Amino acid sequence: MSARTLVKFVLLAEAFAVTTFGLGWWSVPLVAAAWGLGSRSSRKALFAAFAALGGWASLLLLDVARGPVSTMGSQLGGVMKLPPFALYALTLIFPMLLAWCAATLMPTIRKPQVEATAR
């Protein structure tokens, strides 16, 4: 991985984290869609998915540093009859799926409109 790619990854991950912190979880597909439109990489959806995971992992680590996340995980896991680890894994898988879907679909949705105007 080149330094340029690493910088892009960190910036995109923090874009996911900052927008999620400020606007909520629904901002993940918006950021990923913008990335999908702007990126020329063939693996843009995978890149966005892992950046979303990184951004939400940083938010989760921030919560771990500030409060009793393990207590909350145990209590919520007890109610849902899941181990706390499964809740943490689902918390990180959710933004990955949202980002992958948005980064994959947005360029495909936009492409027919561009071709229609070119004719």
WOSUL-V8165 format. One record per run of one state. SS is the DSSP state (A for helix, B for strand, O for the rest). FROM is the first residue (numbers start at 1). LEN is the number of residues. Records with the same first field share a line. If there is no record, write none. Layout:
SS=FROM-LEN / FROM-LEN
//
This chain:
O=1-2 / 24-3 / 39-5 / 67-2 / 81-3 / 119-1
A=3-21 / 27-12 / 44-23 / 69-12 / 84-35
//
